[in-house]
Amino acid sequence: MVELVETFRGQVFGLCYRMLRHRQDAEDVAQESFVRALRSLKSWDQKREFLPWLLAIAANRCRTLLATRMRQPTMTSLIEQLSDNALEVAEAQNLAEEVELALTALRPEYREAFRLFHQAELSYVEIAETMNCPLGTVKTWVHRARRELVSMLKHRGVLQELRHAVRRV
């Protein structure tokens, strides 16, 4: 049991943290995910990879928590790590808030597939296993999520602001 947790702790916690954006919640959900996985180990299909199965449990626990707390995560900690200049932090934070706002407007399956691909850095195959859907569906969802995000950000004028900010640098 200890080996199992030690082997996959970072990946499970990373997924939980990216989905929840709150360290304590991520730690709690990661721990709960391991407990649930150990209880359900008998039902695990050994023909499937273990990590996507475990991540699916963690993602389901995160979705449950998000549904109960009804608030969206923020990218503040990521922004603060990217820049130590106060003005750059403020601009990056504004951009992150716009992206998060746009993400909340996406269909839930688009948003989850997008986050698993871009934030959790899972492959399309791993996402398909995690979300229990066909590979082609995952590719479509990630593509549509990107397209809709760009459209929303263009509509709100965010991409123009970003171009101006890049030119100043």
C-alpha positions in Angstrom: 0.0 0.0 0.0 2.8 2.4 0.9 4.5 1.7 -2.4 1.4 2.4 -4.3 0.9 5.8 -2.6 4.6 6.7 -3.0 4.6 5.8 -6.7 1.5 7.7 -7.7 1.2 10.4 -5.0 2.6 13.2 -7.1 0.5 12.5 -10.2 -2.7 12.1 -8.2 -2.1 15.2 -6.1 -1.1 17.2 -9.2 -4.3 16.3 -10.9 -6.4 17.2 -7.8 -4.5 20.5 -7.3 -5.0 21.5 -11.0 -8.7 20.7 -10.8 -9.4 22.2 -7.4 -6.8 25.0 -7.1 -6.7 24.6 -3.4 -3.9 22.8 -1.7 -5.8 21.5 1.3 -8.7 20.3 -0.8 -6.3 18.6 -3.2 -4.5 16.8 -0.4 -7.8 15.6 1.1 -9.2 14.4 -2.3 -5.9 12.7 -3.2 -5.9 10.8 0.1 -9.6 9.9 -0.4 -8.8 8.8 -3.9 -6.2 6.3 -2.7 -8.5 5.0 -0.1 -11.2 4.4 -2.7 -8.8 2.9 -5.1 -7.5 0.4 -2.5 -11.1 -0.5 -1.5 -12.0 -1.0 -5.2 -8.7 -2.8 -6.2 -10.6 -6.0 -6.7 -12.7 -4.5 -9.4 -9.8 -3.0 -11.3 -9.5 -4.5 -14.8 -5.9 -5.6 -15.0 -6.1 -5.3 -18.8 -6.2 -1.5 -18.3 -3.4 0.7 -17.2 -3.4 1.4 -13.5 -2.6 5.1 -13.6 -5.5 6.2 -15.8 -7.9 4.2 -13.6 -6.5 5.8 -10.5 -6.7 9.3 -12.1 -10.3 8.6 -13.1 -11.1 8.0 -9.4 -9.3 11.2 -8.4 -11.0 13.2 -11.2 -14.4 11.9 -10.1 -13.7 12.9 -6.5 -12.6 16.4 -7.6 -15.8 16.8 -9.7 -17.9 15.9 -6.7 -16.1 18.4 -4.5 -16.4 21.1 -7.2 -20.1 20.4 -7.5 -20.7 20.8 -3.8 -18.6 23.9 -3.2 -19.9 25.6 -6.4 -16.9 27.9 -7.0 -14.3 27.8 -9.7 -10.6 27.5 -9.2 -8.2 30.4 -9.8 -4.7 30.5 -11.3 -3.3 33.0 -8.8 -0.4 30.7 -7.6 0.7 29.9 -11.1 0.7 33.6 -12.0 2.7 34.6 -9.0 5.3 31.9 -9.9 5.6 33.2 -13.5 6.5 36.8 -12.7 8.0 38.8 -9.9 7.2 42.2 -11.4 4.0 43.6 -9.8 2.6 45.0 -13.1 3.3 41.8 -15.0 1.7 39.8 -12.2 -1.4 42.0 -12.4 -1.6 41.7 -16.2 -1.0 38.0 -16.0 -3.6 37.7 -13.3 -6.2 39.5 -15.4 -5.4 37.2 -18.3 -5.7 34.1 -16.0 -9.0 35.4 -14.7 -10.3 35.9 -18.2 -9.2 32.4 -19.2 -10.8 30.9 -16.1 -14.0 32.8 -16.8 -14.0 31.5 -20.3 -13.3 27.9 -19.1 -16.3 28.1 -16.8 -18.5 28.8 -19.8 -17.4 25.7 -21.6 -19.4 22.5 -21.5 -18.1 20.4 -18.5 -16.7 17.6 -20.7 -14.8 20.1 -22.9 -13.4 21.9 -19.8 -12.3 18.6 -18.2 -10.7 17.3 -21.3 -8.9 20.6 -21.9 -7.6 20.7 -18.3 -6.5 17.1 -18.4 -4.6 17.7 -21.6 -3.1 21.2 -21.0 -2.8 21.2 -17.2 -2.4 17.6 -16.2 -0.4 16.9 -19.4 -2.1 13.6 -20.0 -2.1 12.1 -23.5 -5.3 11.7 -25.4 -5.3 8.0 -24.7 -5.0 8.6 -21.0 -7.7 11.2 -21.0 -10.0 8.8 -22.9 -9.4 6.1 -20.2 -9.8 8.7 -17.4 -13.0 10.0 -18.8 -14.2 6.6 -20.0 -15.0 7.7 -23.5 -13.7 7.1 -27.0 -10.3 8.5 -28.1 -11.9 10.5 -31.0 -14.4 12.1 -28.6 -11.5 13.3 -26.4 -9.7 14.8 -29.4 -12.9 16.6 -30.5 -13.6 17.9 -27.0 -10.1 19.3 -26.6 -10.3 20.9 -30.1 -13.7 22.4 -29.5 -12.6 23.7 -26.1 -9.6 25.5 -27.7 -11.8 26.9 -30.4 -14.5 28.1 -28.0 -11.9 29.6 -25.6 -10.2 31.6 -28.4 -13.6 32.8 -29.7 -14.7 33.9 -26.2 -11.4 35.6 -25.5 -11.5 37.4 -28.9 -15.1 38.5 -28.2 -14.1 40.0 -24.9 -11.0 41.7 -26.4 -8.6 39.8 -24.3 -6.5 38.5 -27.2 -5.9 42.1 -28.4 -4.8 43.2 -24.9 -2.4 40.2 -24.9 -0.9 41.2 -28.3 -0.3 44.7 -27.0 1.3 43.4 -23.8 3.6 41.1 -25.8 4.7 44.0 -28.0 5.7 46.0 -24.9 8.0 43.3 -23.8 
